[in-house]
Amino acid sequence: LEFEVRPRQTYVITVVRGGDTRVLTRRLDEGREELVEVEFPGPGGPIETAAAKWFAAGAGARPEFPAALDAQLAADEAAAREAVWRAYRVAPIHAGRRQDFAHRKVRSGKHESPYAVRWIGQRPKNGWPLFIAMHGGGGVEKRVNDSQWYHMQSYYRAHSEVGGYCYVALRAPNDRWNGFYDHYVWPLITELIRQFTVCGDVDPSRVFALGYSHGGYGAFAIAANIPDRFAAVHASAAAPTPGITPAENFRALKFSFMIGGRDRAYGRADRCKQFAAAIDKLRDRRSDVFDVTMELEPSRGHGGLPDRDKVRALYPAVRRPAPREITWHTTGTTVSDFYWLHLPEPAKGYRIAASCRDNVITLTTHGADALQLGLDARLVDFGKPIVLKRNGQTTRHTLKPSLATLCRSMLRRGDRDLAHTALLR
Protein backbone atom coordinates (compact mmCIF):
# COMPACT_ATOMS: atom_id res chain seq x y z
CA LEU A 1 0.00 0.00 0.00
CA GLU A 2 1.18 3.53 -0.76
CA PHE A 3 0.10 6.68 1.07
CA GLU A 4 0.84 10.36 0.70
CA VAL A 5 1.24 12.05 4.08
CA ARG A 6 1.98 15.53 5.31
CA PRO A 7 5.59 16.07 6.36
CA ARG A 8 6.77 16.81 9.89
CA GLN A 9 3.85 15.01 11.50
CA THR A 10 3.75 11.78 13.48
CA TYR A 11 1.43 9.11 12.12
CA VAL A 12 0.07 6.05 13.90
CA ILE A 13 -0.08 3.05 11.57
CA THR A 14 -2.30 0.15 12.60
CA VAL A 15 -2.00 -3.06 10.59
CA VAL A 16 -4.40 -5.95 11.17
CA ARG A 17 -3.94 -9.40 9.67
CA GLY A 18 -6.44 -12.09 10.54
CA GLY A 19 -7.17 -10.46 13.88
CA ASP A 20 -3.51 -9.96 14.80
CA THR A 21 -2.54 -6.32 15.24
CA ARG A 22 0.64 -4.27 14.96
CA VAL A 23 0.75 -0.58 15.84
CA LEU A 24 3.66 1.53 14.58
CA THR A 25 4.49 5.23 14.62
CA ARG A 26 6.40 7.14 11.97
CA ARG A 27 7.42 10.79 11.51
CA LEU A 28 8.52 11.80 8.03
CA ASP A 29 10.57 14.79 6.96
CA GLU A 30 9.62 16.71 3.82
CA GLY A 31 10.61 15.09 0.54
CA ARG A 32 11.37 11.74 2.12
CA GLU A 33 9.99 8.31 1.31
CA GLU A 34 10.02 5.43 3.76
CA LEU A 35 9.16 1.77 3.48
CA VAL A 36 7.41 0.53 6.61
CA GLU A 37 7.90 -3.18 7.25
CA VAL A 38 5.54 -5.00 9.58
CA GLU A 39 6.47 -8.39 11.01
CA PHE A 40 3.88 -11.04 11.80
CA PRO A 41 4.62 -14.58 13.00
CA GLY A 42 4.57 -17.32 10.43
CA PRO A 43 2.06 -20.17 10.27
CA GLY A 44 1.27 -21.57 13.70
CA GLY A 45 2.41 -24.99 14.85
CA PRO A 46 0.18 -27.80 16.15
CA ILE A 47 -0.53 -26.16 19.53
CA GLU A 48 -1.42 -22.79 18.05
CA THR A 49 -3.63 -24.39 15.40
CA ALA A 50 -5.45 -26.54 17.95
CA ALA A 51 -5.86 -23.63 20.37
CA ALA A 52 -7.25 -21.43 17.59
CA LYS A 53 -9.96 -24.01 16.87
CA TRP A 54 -10.71 -24.29 20.58
CA PHE A 55 -11.15 -20.53 21.05
CA ALA A 56 -13.27 -20.26 17.90
CA ALA A 57 -15.68 -23.00 18.99
CA GLY A 58 -18.69 -22.34 21.19
CA ALA A 59 -18.57 -23.12 24.90
CA GLY A 60 -20.38 -26.42 24.44
CA ALA A 61 -18.52 -27.48 21.31
CA ARG A 62 -14.87 -27.05 22.19
CA PRO A 63 -12.78 -30.05 21.12
CA GLU A 64 -10.56 -32.15 23.35
CA PHE A 65 -6.83 -32.02 22.76
CA PRO A 66 -4.76 -35.10 21.87
CA ALA A 67 -2.29 -36.32 24.48
CA ALA A 68 0.59 -35.56 22.12
CA LEU A 69 -0.08 -31.84 22.51
CA ASP A 70 0.03 -32.14 26.29
CA ALA A 71 3.42 -33.79 25.93
CA GLN A 72 4.59 -30.98 23.65
CA LEU A 73 3.37 -28.45 26.22
CA ALA A 74 5.25 -30.20 29.01
CA ALA A 75 8.45 -30.23 26.94
CA ASP A 76 8.40 -26.45 26.33
CA GLU A 77 5.81 -24.63 28.36
CA ALA A 78 7.05 -21.14 27.48
CA ALA A 79 6.69 -21.80 23.74
CA ALA A 80 3.26 -23.33 24.24
CA ARG A 81 2.15 -20.32 26.27
CA GLU A 82 3.18 -17.98 23.45
CA ALA A 83 1.40 -20.15 20.89
CA VAL A 84 -1.85 -20.18 22.88
CA TRP A 85 -1.57 -16.43 23.46
CA ARG A 86 -1.24 -15.81 19.71
CA ALA A 87 -4.30 -17.98 19.07
CA TYR A 88 -6.26 -16.19 21.77
CA ARG A 89 -5.43 -12.70 20.49
CA VAL A 90 -6.75 -13.38 16.98
CA ALA A 91 -9.83 -15.36 18.05
CA PRO A 92 -13.27 -14.25 16.79
CA ILE A 93 -14.51 -13.97 20.40
CA HIS A 94 -13.05 -10.43 20.50
CA ALA A 95 -15.41 -8.86 17.94
CA GLY A 96 -17.15 -6.67 20.52
CA ARG A 97 -13.86 -5.77 22.16
CA ARG A 98 -12.40 -4.69 18.82
CA GLN A 99 -15.43 -2.51 18.18
CA ASP A 100 -15.03 -0.81 21.56
CA PHE A 101 -11.34 -0.30 20.85
CA ALA A 102 -12.16 1.38 17.55
CA HIS A 103 -14.59 3.71 19.35
CA ARG A 104 -12.13 4.41 22.19
CA LYS A 105 -14.31 3.19 25.03
CA VAL A 106 -14.25 0.39 27.59
CA ARG A 107 -17.24 -1.36 29.12
CA SER A 108 -17.81 -3.64 32.09
CA GLY A 109 -21.31 -4.53 33.18
CA LYS A 110 -23.39 -1.35 33.23
CA HIS A 111 -20.32 0.90 33.42
CA GLU A 112 -18.63 2.55 30.46
CA SER A 113 -15.66 4.90 30.15
CA PRO A 114 -14.30 6.74 27.13
CA TYR A 115 -10.58 7.27 26.82
CA ALA A 116 -8.05 9.22 24.79
CA VAL A 117 -4.94 7.46 23.51
CA ARG A 118 -1.53 8.49 22.19
CA TRP A 119 1.33 6.33 20.94
CA ILE A 120 4.61 7.98 21.86
CA GLY A 121 7.97 7.07 20.34
CA GLN A 122 8.73 3.81 18.54
CA ARG A 123 7.27 0.39 19.28
CA PRO A 124 9.58 -1.74 21.45
CA LYS A 125 10.37 -5.23 20.24
CA ASN A 126 7.88 -6.99 22.54
CA GLY A 127 5.01 -4.53 22.07
CA TRP A 128 3.95 -1.23 23.56
CA PRO A 129 4.09 -0.54 27.29
CA LEU A 130 0.72 0.84 28.42
CA PHE A 131 0.33 3.78 30.81
CA ILE A 132 -3.20 4.31 32.16
CA ALA A 133 -3.59 7.85 33.51
CA MET A 134 -6.53 8.76 35.76
CA HIS A 135 -7.76 12.30 36.29
CA GLY A 136 -8.75 14.36 39.32
CA GLY A 137 -12.22 15.56 40.19
CA GLY A 138 -14.67 12.98 41.49
CA GLY A 139 -17.88 14.12 43.13
CA VAL A 140 -18.34 17.24 41.02
CA GLU A 141 -20.33 18.28 37.96
CA LYS A 142 -19.74 16.44 34.70
CA ARG A 143 -18.18 19.49 33.06
CA VAL A 144 -15.56 19.65 35.83
CA ASN A 145 -14.66 15.97 35.51
CA ASP A 146 -14.55 16.34 31.73
CA SER A 147 -12.17 19.28 32.13
CA GLN A 148 -9.98 17.22 34.47
CA TRP A 149 -9.98 14.37 31.95
CA TYR A 150 -8.88 16.70 29.13
CA HIS A 151 -6.11 18.00 31.39
CA MET A 152 -4.93 14.44 32.13
CA GLN A 153 -4.56 13.75 28.40
CA SER A 154 -1.34 15.77 28.48
CA TYR A 155 -0.59 15.97 32.22
CA TYR A 156 2.24 13.43 32.37
CA ARG A 157 5.08 14.63 30.15
CA ALA A 158 6.01 12.60 27.09
CA HIS A 159 9.35 10.80 27.41
CA SER A 160 10.04 9.10 24.11
CA GLU A 161 13.76 9.06 24.98
CA VAL A 162 13.18 6.17 27.43
CA GLY A 163 11.38 4.13 24.77
CA GLY A 164 8.03 3.97 23.05
CA TYR A 165 4.78 3.55 24.95
CA CYS A 166 1.02 3.92 24.72
CA TYR A 167 -0.56 6.63 26.90
CA VAL A 168 -4.25 6.25 27.74
CA ALA A 169 -6.13 8.97 29.62
CA LEU A 170 -9.19 7.23 31.06
CA ARG A 171 -12.41 9.09 31.89
CA ALA A 172 -14.06 7.93 35.12
CA PRO A 173 -17.27 6.01 34.35
CA ASN A 174 -19.38 8.44 36.40
CA ASP A 175 -19.16 11.66 38.40
CA ARG A 176 -19.35 10.13 41.86
CA TRP A 177 -16.88 10.92 44.62
CA ASN A 178 -15.35 7.43 44.27
CA GLY A 179 -15.75 6.97 40.53
CA PHE A 180 -12.23 5.52 40.18
CA TYR A 181 -12.21 3.45 43.35
CA ASP A 182 -15.34 1.38 43.77
CA HIS A 183 -15.68 -2.36 43.17
CA TYR A 184 -16.89 -1.99 39.57
CA VAL A 185 -13.55 -0.35 38.71
CA TRP A 186 -11.36 -3.47 38.97
CA PRO A 187 -13.25 -5.33 36.18
CA LEU A 188 -13.35 -2.14 34.11
CA ILE A 189 -9.58 -1.67 34.32
CA THR A 190 -9.03 -5.37 33.67
CA GLU A 191 -11.12 -5.11 30.50
CA LEU A 192 -9.24 -1.98 29.41
CA ILE A 193 -5.94 -3.84 29.73
CA ARG A 194 -7.32 -6.86 27.91
CA GLN A 195 -8.61 -4.60 25.15
CA PHE A 196 -5.17 -3.08 24.58
CA THR A 197 -3.22 -6.33 24.80
CA VAL A 198 -5.58 -7.99 22.31
CA CYS A 199 -6.30 -5.05 19.98
CA GLY A 200 -3.56 -2.48 20.63
CA ASP A 201 -0.31 -4.46 20.37
CA VAL A 202 0.47 -3.86 24.07
CA ASP A 203 2.99 -5.94 26.03
CA PRO A 204 1.08 -7.43 29.02
CA SER A 205 4.26 -7.45 31.12
CA ARG A 206 4.58 -3.64 30.84
CA VAL A 207 1.28 -2.18 32.03
CA PHE A 208 1.27 0.81 34.40
CA ALA A 209 -1.33 2.94 36.18
CA LEU A 210 -0.95 6.40 37.64
CA GLY A 211 -3.28 9.11 38.81
CA TYR A 212 -3.63 12.42 40.63
CA SER A 213 -6.10 13.24 43.43
CA HIS A 214 -9.31 11.37 42.49
CA GLY A 215 -7.24 9.31 40.06
CA GLY A 216 -4.63 8.79 42.77
CA TYR A 217 -7.23 7.25 45.06
CA GLY A 218 -8.05 5.00 42.14
CA ALA A 219 -4.39 4.07 41.73
CA PHE A 220 -4.17 3.05 45.40
CA ALA A 221 -7.29 0.88 45.23
CA ILE A 222 -6.60 -0.63 41.81
CA ALA A 223 -3.09 -1.58 42.91
CA ALA A 224 -4.46 -3.29 46.01
CA ASN A 225 -7.14 -5.30 44.21
CA ILE A 226 -5.57 -6.29 40.87
CA PRO A 227 -1.80 -5.88 41.39
CA ASP A 228 -1.10 -8.88 39.16
CA ARG A 229 -2.04 -6.80 36.11
CA PHE A 230 0.73 -4.23 36.56
CA ALA A 231 4.46 -3.72 36.34
CA ALA A 232 4.18 -0.64 38.58
CA VAL A 233 1.61 1.83 39.88
CA HIS A 234 1.92 5.41 41.18
CA ALA A 235 -0.56 7.58 43.11
CA SER A 236 -0.28 11.32 43.77
CA ALA A 237 -2.23 13.64 46.09
CA ALA A 238 -4.34 10.78 47.41
CA ALA A 239 -4.50 8.25 50.22
CA PRO A 240 -5.52 4.63 50.78
CA THR A 241 -9.26 4.11 51.26
CA PRO A 242 -10.19 2.00 54.31
CA GLY A 243 -11.70 -1.36 53.42
CA ILE A 244 -10.49 -1.55 49.82
CA THR A 245 -6.73 -0.90 50.06
CA PRO A 246 -5.18 -3.63 52.25
CA ALA A 247 -1.45 -3.05 52.65
CA GLU A 248 -0.65 -6.78 52.56
CA ASN A 249 -1.82 -6.99 48.93
CA PHE A 250 1.21 -4.92 47.79
CA ARG A 251 3.77 -7.67 48.50
CA ALA A 252 4.78 -8.33 44.88
CA LEU A 253 4.04 -4.97 43.22
CA LYS A 254 6.25 -1.94 42.63
CA PHE A 255 4.20 0.95 44.02
CA SER A 256 4.93 4.57 44.84
CA PHE A 257 2.85 7.41 46.20
CA MET A 258 3.53 11.13 46.51
CA ILE A 259 1.83 13.35 49.07
CA GLY A 260 2.19 16.93 50.21
CA GLY A 261 2.98 17.37 53.89
CA ARG A 262 0.34 20.11 54.03
CA ASP A 263 -2.31 18.05 52.23
CA ARG A 264 -4.42 17.56 55.35
CA ALA A 265 -7.93 17.43 53.84
CA TYR A 266 -9.65 14.10 54.58
CA GLY A 267 -6.54 13.17 56.59
CA ARG A 268 -4.62 12.46 53.39
CA ALA A 269 -1.09 13.12 54.63
CA ASP A 270 -1.64 11.27 57.91
CA ARG A 271 -3.24 8.30 56.18
CA CYS A 272 -0.30 8.08 53.78
CA LYS A 273 2.14 8.08 56.68
CA GLN A 274 0.12 5.37 58.41
CA PHE A 275 0.12 3.30 55.22
CA ALA A 276 3.89 3.68 54.88
CA ALA A 277 4.31 2.53 58.50
CA ALA A 278 2.08 -0.50 57.84
CA ILE A 279 4.17 -1.42 54.80
CA ASP A 280 7.39 -1.10 56.82
CA LYS A 281 5.98 -3.45 59.44
CA LEU A 282 4.93 -6.00 56.82
CA ARG A 283 8.29 -5.73 55.06
CA ASP A 284 10.07 -6.57 58.32
CA ARG A 285 13.54 -5.48 57.16
CA ARG A 286 13.41 -7.62 53.99
CA SER A 287 14.47 -6.07 50.68
CA ASP A 288 12.81 -8.56 48.31
CA VAL A 289 9.15 -7.82 49.12
CA PHE A 290 6.90 -4.74 49.32
CA ASP A 291 8.71 -2.50 46.83
CA VAL A 292 6.62 0.43 48.06
CA THR A 293 7.94 3.99 48.30
CA MET A 294 6.39 7.05 49.91
CA GLU A 295 7.50 10.39 48.45
CA LEU A 296 6.71 13.13 50.98
CA GLU A 297 6.80 16.75 49.82
CA PRO A 298 6.78 18.54 53.21
CA SER A 299 6.14 22.09 52.01
CA ARG A 300 3.41 21.30 49.46
CA GLY A 301 -0.33 20.94 49.73
CA HIS A 302 -2.77 19.13 47.47
CA GLY A 303 -1.78 20.71 44.17
CA GLY A 304 1.47 21.21 42.32
CA LEU A 305 3.23 18.00 43.26
CA PRO A 306 6.36 17.35 41.13
CA ASP A 307 5.11 14.15 39.54
CA ARG A 308 4.71 15.02 35.87
CA ASP A 309 7.76 12.96 34.85
CA LYS A 310 6.54 9.73 36.46
CA VAL A 311 6.36 7.92 33.13
CA ARG A 312 10.15 8.13 32.95
CA ALA A 313 10.51 6.82 36.50
CA LEU A 314 8.12 3.89 36.06
CA TYR A 315 9.14 2.85 32.54
CA PRO A 316 11.91 0.32 33.38
CA ALA A 317 9.65 -1.84 35.59
CA VAL A 318 8.53 -5.28 34.43
CA ARG A 319 5.67 -7.23 35.99
CA ARG A 320 6.16 -10.24 38.27
CA PRO A 321 3.24 -12.48 37.24
CA ALA A 322 4.20 -15.55 39.28
CA PRO A 323 5.75 -14.45 42.59
CA ARG A 324 6.65 -17.18 45.04
CA GLU A 325 5.01 -15.34 47.94
CA ILE A 326 1.52 -13.85 47.93
CA THR A 327 -0.66 -12.26 50.59
CA TRP A 328 -4.27 -11.57 49.65
CA HIS A 329 -6.91 -9.83 51.73
CA THR A 330 -10.12 -9.91 49.70
CA THR A 331 -12.23 -6.74 49.65
CA GLY A 332 -15.38 -7.85 47.82
CA THR A 333 -16.93 -10.19 45.28
CA THR A 334 -15.64 -8.84 41.96
CA VAL A 335 -12.07 -10.20 41.99
CA SER A 336 -11.75 -13.98 41.78
CA ASP A 337 -8.07 -14.21 40.80
CA PHE A 338 -4.93 -12.90 42.46
CA TYR A 339 -1.70 -14.00 40.78
CA TRP A 340 -1.88 -17.84 40.99
CA LEU A 341 -4.73 -17.97 43.51
CA HIS A 342 -8.32 -18.50 42.36
CA LEU A 343 -11.58 -18.22 44.30
CA PRO A 344 -14.63 -19.54 42.41
CA GLU A 345 -16.88 -17.50 44.73
CA PRO A 346 -14.92 -14.59 46.22
CA ALA A 347 -16.22 -12.74 49.26
CA LYS A 348 -15.07 -9.88 51.43
CA GLY A 349 -12.74 -10.51 54.34
CA TYR A 350 -10.84 -13.66 53.31
CA ARG A 351 -7.15 -13.66 54.21
CA ILE A 352 -4.64 -15.85 52.40
CA ALA A 353 -0.88 -16.14 52.77
CA ALA A 354 0.72 -18.40 50.16
CA SER A 355 4.26 -19.42 49.30
CA CYS A 356 5.69 -21.90 46.80
CA ARG A 357 9.28 -23.11 47.01
CA ASP A 358 10.96 -26.39 46.06
CA ASN A 359 7.59 -27.98 45.21
CA VAL A 360 6.23 -27.17 48.67
CA ILE A 361 3.18 -24.90 48.76
CA THR A 362 2.36 -23.43 52.15
CA LEU A 363 -1.03 -21.83 52.75
CA THR A 364 -2.45 -20.03 55.75
CA THR A 365 -6.08 -19.15 55.13
CA HIS A 366 -8.94 -17.55 57.00
CA GLY A 367 -12.06 -18.33 55.01
CA ALA A 368 -11.47 -19.16 51.33
CA ASP A 369 -12.32 -22.85 51.79
CA ALA A 370 -12.78 -23.33 48.03
CA LEU A 371 -9.39 -21.81 47.15
CA GLN A 372 -7.75 -23.20 44.00
CA LEU A 373 -4.14 -22.88 42.85
CA GLY A 374 -3.18 -22.22 39.23
CA LEU A 375 0.28 -23.73 38.77
CA ASP A 376 2.82 -24.05 35.98
CA ALA A 377 6.51 -24.71 35.38
CA ARG A 378 7.49 -21.27 36.67
CA LEU A 379 6.43 -22.37 40.15
CA VAL A 380 6.71 -26.17 40.36
CA ASP A 381 8.48 -29.17 38.86
CA PHE A 382 5.71 -31.40 37.52
CA GLY A 383 8.13 -34.34 37.47
CA LYS A 384 8.06 -34.46 41.27
CA PRO A 385 5.26 -34.69 43.86
CA ILE A 386 3.82 -31.39 45.02
CA VAL A 387 3.48 -31.01 48.78
CA LEU A 388 0.62 -28.83 50.01
CA LYS A 389 0.67 -27.58 53.58
CA ARG A 390 -2.56 -25.79 54.45
CA ASN A 391 -3.20 -24.56 57.96
CA GLY A 392 -0.96 -27.28 59.35
CA GLN A 393 -2.36 -30.17 57.29
CA THR A 394 -0.11 -31.80 54.68
CA THR A 395 -1.18 -33.54 51.46
CA ARG A 396 0.77 -34.72 48.41
CA HIS A 397 -0.30 -34.32 44.81
CA THR A 398 0.81 -35.38 41.35
CA LEU A 399 -0.19 -32.99 38.59
CA LYS A 400 0.31 -32.97 34.85
CA PRO A 401 0.20 -29.81 32.73
CA SER A 402 -2.51 -29.82 30.09
CA LEU A 403 -3.28 -27.71 27.05
CA ALA A 404 -6.96 -27.65 27.97
CA THR A 405 -6.15 -26.07 31.34
CA LEU A 406 -3.90 -23.51 29.68
CA CYS A 407 -6.62 -22.56 27.19
CA ARG A 408 -9.34 -22.37 29.83
CA SER A 409 -7.24 -20.15 32.08
CA MET A 410 -6.16 -18.00 29.11
CA LEU A 411 -9.82 -17.48 28.25
CA ARG A 412 -10.75 -16.56 31.82
CA ARG A 413 -7.81 -14.33 32.59
CA GLY A 414 -7.17 -12.92 29.11
CA ASP A 415 -3.49 -12.58 29.90
CA ARG A 416 -0.50 -14.43 28.50
CA ASP A 417 1.42 -14.55 31.77
CA LEU A 418 -1.42 -15.11 34.24
CA ALA A 419 -2.69 -18.26 32.55
CA HIS A 420 -1.62 -21.58 34.08
CA THR A 421 -1.21 -25.18 32.93
CA ALA A 422 -2.46 -27.12 35.98
CA LEU A 423 -5.09 -26.52 38.64
CA LEU A 424 -4.82 -27.78 42.21
CA ARG A 425 -8.19 -27.84 43.95
Secondary structure, 3 states (H helix, E strand, C coil): CCCCCCCCCEEEEEEEECCEEEEEEEECCCCCCCCCCCCCCCCCCHHHHHHHHHHHCCCCCCCCCCHHHHHHHHHCHHHHHHHHHHHHHCCHHHHHHHHHHHCCEEEECCEEEEEEEEEECCCCCCCEEEEEEECCCCCCCHHHHHHHHHHHCCCCCCCHHHCCEEEEEECCCCCCCCCCCCCCHHHHHHHHHHHHHHHCCEEEEEEEEEEECHHHHHHHHHHHHCHHHCCEEEEECCCCCCCCCCHHHHCCCEEEEEEECCCCHHHHHHHHHHHHHHHHHHHCCCCCCCCEEEEEECCCCCCCCCCCCHHHHHCCCCCCCCCCEEEEECCCCCCCEECCEECCCCCCCCEEEEEEECCEEEEEEECCCCCEEEECCCCCCCCCCEEEEECCEEEEECCCCCHHHHHHHHHHHCCCCCCCCEEEC
